Amino acid sequence: MAVARTKIQTARAILPEGVSIRMATVGDAAMLARQRTTFLRELRPRPDPVALEPANRSYFRRAIASGQCRVWLAVADGAVIATSALAFYERAPSRRNPSGRDSYLFCMYTVPTWRHRGVGRALLIETIRHARAAGVTRIGLHTTAAGRGMYERAGFAFTDTEMELRIDRARGQPRTRPSQARDHDVRSRRTEPR
Ligand SMILES: CC(C)(COP(=O)(O)OP(=O)(O)OC[C@H]1O[C@@H](n2cnc3c(N)ncnc32)[C@H](O)[C@@H]1OP(=O)(O)O)[C@@H](O)C(=O)NCCC(=O)NCCS
């Protein structure tokens, strides 16, 4: 997991001509769900993530309406060419995060024909700016190889203390017994961006 806590980038990024950024509304939920299918398919085609589309549509409707999630859209010629999203949650305050206001960055996606023109960076900067204004003191994310440089330049750094346990949804049990934990950790190290 990469995290931005300090030295976050705040300079305005320059958007290519004709591109603008707006915040998504509930009315964008269906488009966001379709675009998320494309994004997930690009990361891993099988099993086809289209099965998740109705659940994603419902998620974006609920989460945008409640403010639990904010999504930014880069638009050119009336079409959405890139997205970034921030989900907010609260943890017990700590010395590293005194407000306890935490967030997770996801759905960072630029359509292939618009890549390498600074659109992703502009959305990222806008998202960080919003998080800071909202009093959030930490942004977590899972990166791909394609996103790594962009995140590092914006101030994100890898942490080496995070662990996770994947719960087996079918049986409600951890997938491994405690004695297998070391193997399990190795297998689950490759976490996907969400
Ligand atoms: C990762 C991703 C969102 C980046 O979007 P993007 O719009 O291409 O982002 P940017 O253009 O701001 O930056 C991408 C690269 O282009 C470079 N770049 C930016 N403007 C440029 C320009 N005008 N000319 C040439 N290169 C440029 C950046 O320096 C960056 O280089 P790097 O990959 O070596 O770090 C996009 O590649 C994508 O959607 N990938 C698939 C999904 C994914 O991996 N998402 C991240 C999940 S965590």
PDBQT file of the ligand as one rigid body, heavy atoms in Angstrom, charges set to zero:
ROOT
HETATM    1  C1  LIG A 201      -1.915   5.058 -14.486  1.00  0.00    +0.000 C 
HETATM    2  C2  LIG A 201      -2.722   5.983 -15.399  1.00  0.00    +0.000 C 
HETATM    3  C3  LIG A 201      -4.014   6.367 -14.661  1.00  0.00    +0.000 C 
HETATM    4  C4  LIG A 201      -1.917   7.230 -15.721  1.00  0.00    +0.000 C 
HETATM    5  O1  LIG A 201      -2.734   8.119 -16.459  1.00  0.00    +0.000 OA
HETATM    6  P1  LIG A 201      -2.130   9.215 -17.465  1.00  0.00    +0.000 P 
HETATM    7  O2  LIG A 201      -3.244  10.131 -17.819  1.00  0.00    +0.000 OA
HETATM    8  O3  LIG A 201      -1.381   8.560 -18.542  1.00  0.00    +0.000 OA
HETATM    9  O4  LIG A 201      -1.118   9.962 -16.458  1.00  0.00    +0.000 OA
HETATM   10  P2  LIG A 201      -0.041  11.095 -16.800  1.00  0.00    +0.000 P 
HETATM   11  O5  LIG A 201      -0.089  11.440 -18.247  1.00  0.00    +0.000 OA
HETATM   12  O6  LIG A 201      -0.243  12.204 -15.830  1.00  0.00    +0.000 OA
HETATM   13  O7  LIG A 201       1.325  10.385 -16.438  1.00  0.00    +0.000 OA
HETATM   14  C5  LIG A 201       1.666   9.141 -17.018  1.00  0.00    +0.000 C 
HETATM   15  C6  LIG A 201       3.083   9.220 -17.585  1.00  0.00    +0.000 C 
HETATM   16  O8  LIG A 201       3.086  10.099 -18.706  1.00  0.00    +0.000 OA
HETATM   17  C7  LIG A 201       4.123  11.075 -18.535  1.00  0.00    +0.000 C 
HETATM   18  N1  LIG A 201       3.672  12.313 -19.165  1.00  0.00    +0.000 N 
HETATM   19  C8  LIG A 201       2.789  13.214 -18.664  1.00  0.00    +0.000 A 
HETATM   20  N2  LIG A 201       2.623  14.219 -19.553  1.00  0.00    +0.000 NA
HETATM   21  C9  LIG A 201       3.391  13.924 -20.616  1.00  0.00    +0.000 A 
HETATM   22  C10 LIG A 201       3.620  14.573 -21.852  1.00  0.00    +0.000 A 
HETATM   23  N3  LIG A 201       3.023  15.713 -22.144  1.00  0.00    +0.000 N 
HETATM   24  N4  LIG A 201       4.459  13.987 -22.717  1.00  0.00    +0.000 NA
HETATM   25  C11 LIG A 201       5.054  12.811 -22.425  1.00  0.00    +0.000 A 
HETATM   26  N5  LIG A 201       4.867  12.129 -21.257  1.00  0.00    +0.000 NA
HETATM   27  C12 LIG A 201       4.046  12.690 -20.378  1.00  0.00    +0.000 A 
HETATM   28  C13 LIG A 201       4.269  11.190 -17.028  1.00  0.00    +0.000 C 
HETATM   29  O9  LIG A 201       5.528  11.700 -16.672  1.00  0.00    +0.000 OA
HETATM   30  C14 LIG A 201       4.094   9.759 -16.597  1.00  0.00    +0.000 C 
HETATM   31  O10 LIG A 201       5.314   9.060 -16.802  1.00  0.00    +0.000 OA
HETATM   32  P3  LIG A 201       5.685   7.704 -16.004  1.00  0.00    +0.000 P 
HETATM   33  O11 LIG A 201       4.685   6.650 -16.395  1.00  0.00    +0.000 OA
HETATM   34  O12 LIG A 201       7.057   7.395 -16.462  1.00  0.00    +0.000 OA
HETATM   35  O13 LIG A 201       5.585   8.014 -14.555  1.00  0.00    +0.000 OA
HETATM   36  C15 LIG A 201      -3.067   5.277 -16.746  1.00  0.00    +0.000 C 
HETATM   37  O14 LIG A 201      -1.876   4.753 -17.306  1.00  0.00    +0.000 OA
HETATM   38  C16 LIG A 201      -4.055   4.140 -16.619  1.00  0.00    +0.000 C 
HETATM   39  O15 LIG A 201      -5.255   4.364 -16.603  1.00  0.00    +0.000 OA
HETATM   40  N6  LIG A 201      -3.540   2.877 -16.532  1.00  0.00    +0.000 N 
HETATM   41  C17 LIG A 201      -4.396   1.713 -16.398  1.00  0.00    +0.000 C 
HETATM   42  C18 LIG A 201      -5.083   1.678 -15.037  1.00  0.00    +0.000 C 
HETATM   43  C19 LIG A 201      -4.096   1.850 -13.917  1.00  0.00    +0.000 C 
HETATM   44  O16 LIG A 201      -3.034   1.232 -13.879  1.00  0.00    +0.000 OA
HETATM   45  N7  LIG A 201      -4.471   2.711 -12.978  1.00  0.00    +0.000 N 
HETATM   46  C20 LIG A 201      -3.717   2.969 -11.786  1.00  0.00    +0.000 C 
HETATM   47  C21 LIG A 201      -4.327   2.173 -10.715  1.00  0.00    +0.000 C 
HETATM   48  S1  LIG A 201      -3.538   2.440  -9.173  1.00  0.00    +0.000 SA
ENDROOT
TORSDOF 0
